[in-house]
Amino acid sequence: MINVTFLEHLSAARSDAEFNRTAAGLAVLQVYDSIKNGGFDPFIHQDALQRVEADIGAVEGESNVRAALRTIVQMLPFWDSQGCVRVGRQATYTALMIYGQALGDEGEWSIAENVYALVGMDAELDGETWYSAEARLLMGRASRMCADWEASRIAYNRAYELGRVVGDQSICLRARIGDANNLWSRGDFPGATRLLNATARRAKRSCPDVLPRITLALAGVANAAGEYERAIHLAFGLLDSLDDSDELTYQALVDLAIFLTDYGLPPVAAAALRLVERAAPEPRIRRQAKLNLFFLAAQHEPEEAFTELRNELATDRLTIREQTQFALFSAQGLRRFSHFDAAHTAANRALELANRHELFQFVFETEAELREIASARSEKRAAAMPAPARSAHHGTRLSGATPGTYYRFTTGGKVPSRIRHIAKSLETMAAERFAATDLNLSSAL
């Protein structure tokens, strides 16, 4: 099954770099499969490992995939190491999961999904239950990124069961967050809220370290439900409690920018997103920030800025969800600049992806956008006077961990002091913690 996935990617590769990366991964996994089934034989496998080193050498130097594959090759000779702790096997399973994470950073979630499935199955049969549970947890996320909802649900449920077997509450709770994210992604906000609240109660008793993840998810659901100020307060409070090294810091910044945009402060949100795009260590988070900046460009920036970002993102490797958003945001910007034929094509692409992968909220948003395009086209043809300016009031969603997040303009009035305080505090935080003194986060207030 995994060979089929790799071969499909090889046949669809859009560049030499992508082809080399995929081919090297397939070669390494074939050697892994041979050693797993027959043990490490230096007369057979030493030469094979040297050959795959040449394949790995062809992978671009900046790719995390290259380093992950090299780690797998270094671990495989120790596969049969004996002892009460089978260090060689555990190290190999860990290296394979790191490889899956590197694939996710490159946007190659379907391959990552299969790698995690392989590790989950092999580790479980091998008696390494903790590694199997962790792999299933990672598979749940990868499957969700591929809009493979049933596979994601099964993976999260198995991770929960195995987490209970090994007594790891963190895995159990993160599996429940994953289940909630699935509900959220498919539009079931009440169900996601109930599950997250129940998970939070369990986390307080057994594993407080997981609470920040739950808080961020709850903030997203609040925003989706139109509770914008609550979402902003939850996200900023979480951000203020995290240190710079915490992996959630930049994700919290991305989500906070989404909430600020939905509240009606896109210039403040854009400044926060530029900080993330410039400083976040993970390519996935930087890509998320860039896609959200593209949304803001579609709504507010001149056509040149919109076109520049659109051309950049068109060459990036995006997940299915990100491809759908890119097509929808492209349609909105093109409509705004009266390129109606191109807008219609982009919206149809978004609708095709949303329907095929059951991204139900995007189906609604794209159908609304198609109506906006038709209306704008008719008005331009028929009206003797300039048509009134249009905005994306119908509910456009930004990228990130917030399915169902809607964009809207504020309807006049002053920004409440508590929100003004958060924007100014965010500007201070950017200067003190991230050495960013040029963002002017509160300039829109």
NORHU-V326455 format. One record per residue. PHI is phi in whole degrees, -180 to 180 (999 if undefined). D_FIRST is the distance of its C-alpha to the first C-alpha in whole Angstrom. Layout:
BEGIN
<<PHI:D_FIRST> <PHI:D_FIRST>>
END
This chain:
BEGIN
<<999:0> <-68:4> <-62:5> <-61:5> <-61:7> <-64:9> <-64:10> <-63:11> <-69:13> <-63:14> <-70:16> <-104:17> <-58:19> <-101:22> <-157:24> <-63:24> <-62:23> <-66:20> <-63:19> <-63:20> <-64:19> <-70:15> <-63:16> <-65:17> <-62:14> <-62:12> <-63:15> <-65:15> <-69:12> <-67:12> <-67:16> <-57:15> <-62:13> <-65:15> <-69:18> <-62:16> <-84:16> <-124:20> <82:22> <-84:23> <-115:25> <-58:27> <-69:28> <-100:24> <-89:23> <-64:26> <-65:26> <-63:22> <-66:22> <-67:25> <-67:23> <-70:21> <-59:24> <-65:25> <-64:22> <-65:22> <-63:26> <-81:25> <-75:23> <-58:26> <-63:28> <-82:29> <-79:25> <-67:24> <-61:21> <-60:23> <-65:24> <-65:21> <-66:20> <-62:23> <-65:23> <-60:20> <-60:22> <-70:25> <-85:24> <-59:22> <-62:25> <-99:26> <-55:23> <-93:25> <-59:28> <-96:30> <136:32> <-66:32> <-116:30> <-84:27> <-60:27> <-61:25> <-69:22> <-64:23> <-66:24> <-68:20> <-62:19> <-62:21> <-63:20> <-65:17> <-69:18> <-64:20> <-62:18> <-60:16> <-65:19> <-64:20> <-63:17> <-61:19> <-61:22> <-87:21> <82:20> <-95:16> <-71:15> <-68:12> <-68:11> <-58:13> <-57:11> <-71:8> <-64:10> <-63:13> <-62:10> <-62:9> <-65:13> <-60:14> <-69:13> <-64:14> <-67:17> <-66:18> <-66:18> <-85:20> <85:22> <-95:22> <-66:22> <-61:24> <-66:21> <-65:18> <-63:21> <-65:21> <-66:17> <-66:17> <-63:20> <-67:18> <-64:15> <-57:18> <-69:19> <-61:16> <-64:15> <-64:19> <-66:19> <-90:17> <60:19> <-95:16> <-64:19> <-68:18> <-62:15> <-64:17> <-61:20> <-63:18> <-64:17> <-64:21> <-63:22> <-67:20> <-61:21> <-62:25> <-62:25> <-70:24> <-61:26> <-66:29> <-61:28> <-90:28> <74:31> <-102:30> <-67:32> <-62:30> <-64:27> <-59:28> <-70:30> <-66:27> <-65:25> <-69:28> <-62:28> <-61:25> <-60:25> <-64:29> <-64:27> <-63:25> <-60:28> <-62:30> <-63:27> <-103:27> <94:31> <-93:32> <-70:35> <-61:37> <-63:34> <-64:32> <-64:36> <-61:37> <-66:33> <-67:34> <-64:38> <-65:37> <-67:35> <-63:37> <-62:40> <-67:37> <-64:37> <-61:41> <-83:41> <-119:38> <-157:37> <-61:39> <-62:36> <-86:34> <-57:37> <-58:37> <-64:33> <-67:34> <-60:37> <-64:35> <-66:33> <-64:37> <-62:38> <-63:36> <-66:36> <-60:40> <-63:40> <-62:38> <-84:40> <87:43> <-91:44> <-65:44> <-66:47> <-61:45> <-62:42> <-62:44> <-65:46> <-62:43> <-68:41> <-69:44> <-60:45> <-66:41> <-59:41> <-67:45> <-92:44> <-94:41> <-92:42> <-62:40> <-86:38> <-66:36> <-64:33> <-84:34> <-56:37> <-75:35> <-65:33> <-64:36> <-64:38> <-61:36> <-66:36> <-62:40> <-62:40> <-61:38> <-66:41> <-64:44> <-65:43> <-63:42> <-74:46> <116:47> <-123:47> <-61:45> <-64:47> <-66:47> <-62:43> <-62:42> <-64:44> <-64:42> <-67:39> <-63:40> <-62:41> <-65:37> <-61:36> <-82:38> <-115:38> <-65:34> <-76:32> <-92:29> <-56:28> <-60:26> <-69:30> <-62:31> <-66:29> <-59:30> <-63:34> <-65:34> <-66:32> <-69:35> <-63:38> <-64:37> <-59:37> <-64:41> <-63:41> <-64:41> <-96:43> <-131:46> <-86:46> <-63:47> <-61:45> <-62:45> <-67:43> <-62:41> <-65:40> <-62:39> <-67:37> <-63:35> <-65:35> <-65:33> <-70:31> <-64:30> <-98:28> <-81:27> <-88:23> <-107:23> <-71:21> <-60:21> <-60:24> <-69:26> <-61:25> <-64:27> <-64:29> <-60:30> <-65:31> <-67:33> <-65:35> <-61:35> <-60:37> <-67:39> <-66:40> <-64:41> <-62:43> <-59:45> <-97:46> <67:46> <-95:43> <-70:43> <-63:41> <-66:38> <-64:38> <-64:37> <-63:34> <-65:33> <-66:34> <-63:32> <-64:29> <-62:29> <-66:29> <-60:26> <-65:24> <-63:26> <-68:26> <-64:22> <-108:21> <58:24> <-92:26> <-61:29> <-65:31> <-68:30> <-59:31> <-60:34> <-66:35> <-72:34> <-61:36> <-64:39> <-65:39> <-62:39> <-66:42> <-63:43> <-63:43> <-61:44> <-66:47> <-64:48> <-63:48> <-65:50> <-64:52> <-67:52> <-72:53> <-95:56> <-77:58> <-82:61> <-108:60> <-59:57> <-70:55> <-62:54> <-63:52> <-111:49> <-129:46> <-83:43> <-68:45> <-73:42> <112:39> <-102:37> <-110:35> <-89:34> <-84:31> <130:30> <-89:30> <-133:32> <-57:31> <87:34> <-78:36> <-110:39> <-91:41> <-154:45> <-90:48> <-70:51> <-107:54> <91:56> <85:58> <-82:58> <-68:55> <-56:55> <-61:57> <-67:54> <-77:51> <-59:53> <-64:54> <-64:50> <-62:50> <-69:52> <-66:51> <-66:48> <-64:49> <-63:51> <-61:48> <-61:46> <-72:49> <-78:50> <-96:46> <-122:44> <54:48> <-107:47> <-106:51> <-112:50> <-92:48> <49:51> <-62:49> <-96:52> <-65:54> <-82:53> <-91:55>>
END
